[in-house]
Amino acid sequence: MTGNEPARRRNWTDSVEEGFIALVMFAMVAITFAAVVARESDATILWAYEATKILFAWLVLIGASYTVKVNANLGVDVLLTMMSSRTKRTLAWLAVAVCIAWSLIFVWASFEYWWPFVTKRAWYEVDDIPMPAILGWMSYVFNEGEAYEKMPRFIPYAVMPIASVLLLIRFVQAALMVARGQRDQIIVSHEVEEELDDLQTNRVLAEKAKQSTNNDGER
């Protein structure tokens, strides 16, 4: 982020992504808590550990694309601050080009890995998570009518193609912002801290001015 970057306008996709991330985090905490309570009661939730691992993978991968979207990737910009605007923009183009290239590879590799689990390996199941009854129809679509005892792997693994496509979209959006001159780097710099300090200072000054006005009115 730079001083030239306009404030982002929130849209409905922000709420959807933030809500999904919050839901995944809540599910992780709830499952872990339930597993601990069950263990103290000499019971076990066999699928808790596997479910938590899968949810964590979803959290990281979806969270990565959202982080790029809101430009929250931390970075060291000591050298960048010493460079001219033109050099910064050139490096930003290089960085975003590398990121897009990597994202394209990620998209290809994700679909290459995930698609066989939808087709010829559709019978592969996870180790412990039982198949939800509401998803029972999938056995007729993907498994020749044979009921799944555990959740098929293509369901949790679907995060890979989804996250890779989202990540590619976010980097393309970042490239468009660089092209428009709205950004000259794709990391969060110390300027964010300065902006927050300025915002806090403005709030303090506004409160003092309001208090001074109230005092004058009382007089």
N, C-alpha and C positions, 0 to 999 in steps of 0.2 A: 504494500500500500504506500502511496505517496501523497504528498499534499495536493497533487493534481487530480486525484481520484475522487469522483463524485460519490456522495453517500448512496449506498445501495437501497433500492426500494424493495421492500418485502412483497412477496406475492404468495399465492396459495401453495406453491411447491415448497416454500420454506416451512410452512406450518405442517405440511404432510411429512417432510423429511425429519423435522424436529420431533414431531409426534411419534414417528416410527422409532427413532433412536431412543426417545424416552421410554417407549413401550418395551423395547428390547432390554434396556437397562433395568427397568422394573421387573421384567420377567426373570432376568438373571438373579436379581436380589431375592425375589420371592421364592424361586426354586432352591437357591442355596440355603435360605432361611428354613424352608420346609424340610430340606434334607438334614440340616443340623438338628432340628426339633425331632424329626423321626429317629435319628440316630440316638438321641438321648432317651427315647422311648423304646429302645431296643428293636426298632423297625428300620427298614431301609427303603429308599426310593432308588431303585436300580438305575433308572434312566437319568437321574439328576445330573451326574457328572458329564455325561455325553451331551445332554441338552445345553448345559452351561457353556461347554466348549463351542458348540455350534452357534449359540447366540452371540458369544464373544466374537467369533469370526464374522458374523453378520454386522455386529457393531463396528468393528474395525474397518471392514471394507466399505460399508455404506457411509460410515463416518469420514473416511478418507475423501470420498467425492464431495461430501458436504463441506469439508474443510477447505477444499480448493474453491468451491462455489463462493464461500463467504470470505475468501482470502485470509485464512487463519493459520497458514503454514509458517511456523517460526523459522527464522534464518538469521545469519550473521551478515550484516551489511556494512561492516567497517570500511572495506575497500570501495564498496559501491558509493558511499557518501563522498568519496574523494574524486569520483569520476564525473565527467560532463554528462549532460542529459542525453546527448547523442550516443555516448558509449553505453550508458545505462539501458537505453532502448535497444541497442544492438544486442547486448547481453540478454535482455529480456526475451528478444526474438529467439536467440539461441536456446535459452532455457525452455521456453514454451515449445519449441520445435522438438527438442529431446523428449519432453514430457508427452507430447502427442505421439511421437514415434513409439515410445514405451507403451503408451496406452493402447495403440493399435496392436502391438504384440500381445498385450494382456488380453484384449478382446478376442483375438484369434485363438490364443492358448486356452482361454476360459471355455469358449464354445467347443474347442477340440476335445477338452477333457470332459465337459459336462454332457454333451449330446449323446455319447454312447450309453450313458446311464438312463437316458430317455428312451432309447431304441433297443439295441441288442443286449444291454445290461440292465434293463428295467427291473429285473428280478432281484438285483442287488439291494440289500436292506442295510440299515444302520444296525449297530450292535444291540442297543437296549431300548430305544424309544419306541413304544408301541404305536401302531397305526391308529390315528384318530378315526372314529366311526364315521365322522362327517366326510372323510376323504375316501371312504370305501369304494366309491365309484371308479377310482383310479385303477383298481385292479382289472376292471373290464376294458379300460382304455389302453393301459400300458402292459398288463401282465396276463393277457389271454384269459381273463376271468378268474385266475387263481388269486385268492385273497391274500393280502399282505398281512403277516403277523407283526412285522416291524415297519417303521416308516421307510419307504424307498429312498435311496440315496440321492436321487435326482432332485428331491424337494429341498433339503438343506444345501446341496451343492449349487442350487440355482442362484445363490448370491454371487457366484463368480461372474457369470455373464452379465447379470444385472449391474453389479458394481463396476465392472470394467467399462460397460457402455456409458454409465453415468460419469465415470472419471474422464473418459474421452470427451464427452460433451462439455464438461467443466473446463478442460484445458483448451478446447476450441473457443469457448466463450472468453477465456483469459486472453487468447491470441487476438480475438476481435477487439478487446479493450486496449491491448497494446497497439494495434493498428490504428485505433481512433485517437491515440494519444492520451487515453484515460489512465493508463498505468505504465510504469517504466521498470517494474519488477514484479515478481509473482510470490513474494514472501512478505511476512509482516515484519516491519522494521522498527527501530527505536522511535520513529516518528509517531507510531501509534501511542506510545507512552506519553510523548509530548502532547499529543492531541487530548488524551485523557486528563493530563495535568491542566491543560488550558481550560478544558470543560469544567473541571473541579474548581479552578480559580474563578471562572465566570459565575459559577453557582454561588460561591462564597460572596463575591462582590454584589450579586443580585440580592442575596439575603441581607447583607449589610445595608444596601440602598433601601430595601423595603423596611427594615427596622428603623432606619433614620427617618424615613417618610412618616412612619407611624408615630415616632417620638415628636416630630414637628407638629403632627396633627393634634396630639394630646396637649401640646403647649397652647 
